[in-house]
Amino acid sequence: MTQHPGVGSRVPATLLLLLAVLLALAAAPVTAAPTAQAADGDGPSVTLSRKEAGKGGEITVKGGGWRSEALLMLLICGRSTPERGVIGGTNSCANADGRAVTTDKKGSFSKKLPVAEPPEPCPCVVHVATVTGEQALFDAVFTVASHPTAPLPPAADEGRLAVLATTRLEGGSSLLTWFGAPPARQLVFTVGNLGPAPVEDPVFEIGTAHGVYAPQWEERQWRGTVAPGGKAQIRLPVELSAGAHGDYQVSLRYGTKVLAEQPWGVSRPWGVTLFWVLLCLVVPAAFFRIGMAVVDKVRPRPAGLVARHAHRTRTPAAKAPPAPAALPWFTQDSAPPDIRCSAPPENRPPPTTKGQAWTRNGG
């Protein structure tokens, strides 16, 4: 086998060069924009063009490692850290100034985000989360200049609640729901306090998701105390929008952890469909009747009929003449003599056998 001179000596040199470049990159200090990356290195990552900016400014948010063509929401949130997440949910974020972006086929994106003051004090983060499909999120440290700051509550204050039993939805639909009223249920679950401190009046979040969309979260506070090592059954109301139907997913979250998920199949409000069907039948029929009345009013009529109609409407109806009195009728046996004799001979009826007998008897 023939070996070209110099080839074997160049291969180790190339490997040594690549190794030197990697060592140099690892040892070099990071002077670029601050970057927050996933701990395992395989998840989504977020890069900010600036780590601090004031209200009215603008930063560029770049990311990689996300799902291909995923819809993301970018928010600036207060009372948040990457370790503990967004405490209080999106109620701690500047939702009105958020931005949406769709990743490319490689799972990367770049979007400009206006700097706004969140409703909660800093520490703050740029919160990036998926809107559709499988849930994924990432929080990058960010400081809003001149915005108030406050220490986060101790982690022990959040307690360590865990769901001990299967969640369920209780309740049924009423007649009003059949006609489009908001469907309502109660989410029933049992929690236990695994922490060393009692949990008083915990605030949960109920999320409802339809199809592939991300859940919409609403806060629900339960009044009571869960002692360390104790448990409690909790009932929280769940309500959808008017006319909602289809397959929904109800999620329960406490702090930054989703405790349980429960499917909910909502039937179609057939009363609304029936109403529209009847409306489509009644309205055309009413217009048809009105149209026929208008046509009957404006159609031309014969001259004689118009004259009679006008005379009838202008002249009061003449009083009908009295009917002639009924004449008394008499038989030949009961008629008075003067009436019998007054009839002319030519108009007299021919005598009968009874009449002849009556004449012979002198009647």
Disulfide bonds with the S-S distance in Angstrom:
Cys77-Cys93 1.87
Cys122-Cys124 1.95
